[in-house]
Amino acid sequence: MTNRTLILAAGVLLAVCHLARAATLQVSTHGNDQHPGTEERPFATLERARDEIRRLKTGGGLPAGGITVELRGGVYELARPVELVEQDSGTAAPPIVYRSRRGEVARMVAGRAVTGWQPVTDPAILKRLDPAARGKVQQASLKALGVGDLQGIGKAGTYQSDPGLELFFQDQPMTLARYPNQGYLRIAEVLDAQGIVKSGQAQTAEGRFVCEDPRTARWTGEEGIWLHGFWVWDWADQRIPLGAADPTAHTLSLARQPGHAYEIRKGQWFYAENALPELDSPGEWYLDCGSGLLYFWPPAPLAAGQAIVSTVRDPFQLNNVSHVTFQGLLVEAGRGSALVIKGGANVRVVGCTFRNLGNWAVKVYGGARHGVVGCDIYQTGQGGIHLEGGDRPSLTPAGHYADNNHIHHTARWDPVYQQGITAFGVGNRVTHNLIDHVPHVAIGFTGNDQVIEYNEIHSAVFQSNDAGAIYTSPPDETWSMRGHRIRFNYLHHIQGFRGKGCLGVYLDDCFSSADISCNLFYEVATAILIGGGRDNTMTNNLFLNCGRAFSIDARGLGWAKGVGDFATKELMALNYKQPPWSVRYPELLNLLEDEPLAPKGNVVARNICWGGKWGTTEAKAVPCVTFKDNLLETDPRLKDAARGNFQLLDDSPAFKLGFQRIPFDQIGVYPSEDRASWPVVHSVEPRPEP
């Protein structure tokens, strides 16, 4: 064999070995989709790399070691959603990975940079602007930039207002022109159709009320103004178009909508937005959808940052995709949710950053074993990570998971029921996450066999009361939603809206069979609420400086007895006396014959309460609850609580009652190559009135 033959053979062998290991396609902001995707001649778009993978699979399959699409650092402006379907799947071997090059960040911008700014000179517009804004506001034509979808606030609705186009500057969300700039206006009186004051828990189909702030006179004749308010309850917000403003009578009317009767109550609060006359401070903006002109008072010189409007909805969409990983990407400035996964299996989202989005960061519907790991998520219009999957009739778990993520400053658009993380369905895990500065629920769950462990939550539920940092998401909580583990979590500095109170863990309306054990509650208004449910265990928890440790009621025997009708029908529909239900939850077999609406089977044992009040139990619930070996009004002997060391000294009297040490060092986020950032910086800050 000649030297030349040996060299050629070695080259072939090296190529084969390389294919056996893995292959890499390169993408760069300076690339070209006509290139072959190599280091020297990279592609320009992720879609071109996806199509190349399709070609490779058709031509002979992927290398055994999988294939990596490596995106070099830079800004990739998306013109449309990136769509992956079943044919874009990998396998367990080989997988497919889309990732930023190590040490660099690929920024996937689902919006359009705004250029062509000019001072406002139109006399009609200047007249509508606040005097303080004249000469400060700039305008740009979005139509001239090719932005055709100018959707603003999408619809009137509770919790879900469907934000459309938004403006970001210097990587921060700007404020749609509003009044007041902070806080709320108040409903002074509610009026009936004849303008007569209605008393008490007033309701009106006319939606007319008194607001004594003289500023509302500026809204007369303006179109497109929306009122965002907590009209009846402080846990339910809704955006409603303004119908009319009467400056003489100091009244406002909500726009009538077919088949919709408004309920409003004296003393409730609201603010106005999408109002050009209220563009009166730096950082505010307004879009005239008719002309396509964007008006903006920049908080810094425009040359000091980049203005971007969101254009692409749900920029990454996966349908029935399996064994694909997204790693180290930054996704921002989009409408909808950054990454929506439907069906499929084993999609992993690792070490990514999601910010400045209209809705959520990652939403998972169906499929199996999808995971979100080590991500940073902030400044979303709604929530963080939604995990939904598994089959309840067969109790088949989905196995989705959210681990080691930092989620903060969310729900800036819809402030309630937009959770940091949700776990719906059967058999999902929420572990080792840090969730802070979320105005309402941090972790919402429902269904069966959800695991919520080793999470740290603080500075939550500051926008509302009658809500929990860890909450059973409504509606229709029932006896069948069983098997949940809420353990080894650290909840602290959670006090509610205006200090009126809220909950750490809230099991609403007869929700049953949750194991709430080995958690630390520190500076929480009420740590745990069991709302009439059964078979809940509250054991080995440490309650420090809490308003009260717990509340247990018997609402099913009183005002919530209607829960029984739906809950009974659901049990029948689930064939609860047949496998797998009869095997997994044998305690259900005789439930309907055992006062099902009574809160039986609840256990409160081996807990420590120090520096705050113990709990309250409704009289009807007292015979249904077992209390045993709780350490109350006795110094538990903490090492150094003032400096955050809550470990018990070896001579703590709690150990004689069977208390087990809580592994505080394992709670929260942890260092890992899969983390988007490290160290993770966060702080507890006093929350101003929203």
Secondary structure as UniProt FT lines:
FT   HELIX           3..21
FT   STRAND          23..27
FT   TURN            29..30
FT   TURN            33..34
FT   HELIX           46..59
FT   TURN            64..65
FT   STRAND          67..71
FT   STRAND          74..77
FT   STRAND          82..84
FT   HELIX           86..88
FT   STRAND          96..100
FT   TURN            102..103
FT   STRAND          106..109
FT   STRAND          111..113
FT   STRAND          118..119
FT   HELIX           123..128
FT   HELIX           131..133
FT   TURN            134..136
FT   STRAND          138..141
FT   TURN            142..146
FT   STRAND          157..158
FT   STRAND          167..169
FT   TURN            170..171
FT   STRAND          172..173
FT   STRAND          175..176
FT   STRAND          178..179
FT   STRAND          185..186
FT   STRAND          189..191
FT   TURN            193..194
FT   STRAND          197..198
FT   STRAND          208..210
FT   HELIX           214..219
FT   TURN            220..221
FT   STRAND          226..230
FT   TURN            234..235
FT   STRAND          238..246
FT   TURN            247..250
FT   STRAND          251..254
FT   TURN            258..259
FT   TURN            266..267
FT   STRAND          269..273
FT   HELIX           276..278
FT   TURN            282..283
FT   STRAND          284..288
FT   TURN            289..292
FT   STRAND          293..296
FT   HELIX           302..304
FT   STRAND          307..310
FT   STRAND          316..319
FT   STRAND          324..327
FT   STRAND          329..335
FT   STRAND          339..342
FT   STRAND          348..350
FT   STRAND          353..357
FT   STRAND          362..365
FT   STRAND          371..373
FT   STRAND          376..380
FT   STRAND          385..389
FT   TURN            392..395
FT   STRAND          401..403
FT   STRAND          406..408
FT   STRAND          421..426
FT   STRAND          429..431
FT   STRAND          434..438
FT   STRAND          443..445
FT   STRAND          451..453
FT   STRAND          456..460
FT   STRAND          468..472
FT   TURN            479..480
FT   STRAND          484..487
FT   STRAND          490..494
FT   HELIX           497..499
FT   STRAND          503..507
FT   TURN            509..510
FT   STRAND          514..517
FT   STRAND          520..524
FT   STRAND          526..531
FT   STRAND          537..539
FT   STRAND          542..544
FT   STRAND          548..553
FT   HELIX           555..557
FT   TURN            558..562
FT   HELIX           563..573
FT   TURN            574..577
FT   TURN            579..580
FT   HELIX           581..584
FT   HELIX           586..588
FT   TURN            589..590
FT   HELIX           591..593
FT   TURN            596..597
FT   TURN            600..601
FT   STRAND          602..605
FT   STRAND          608..610
FT   STRAND          616..617
FT   HELIX           619..624
FT   STRAND          625..628
FT   STRAND          631..632
FT   STRAND          638..640
FT   HELIX           641..643
FT   STRAND          645..648
FT   TURN            650..651
FT   HELIX           653..657
FT   HELIX           664..666
FT   TURN            673..674
//
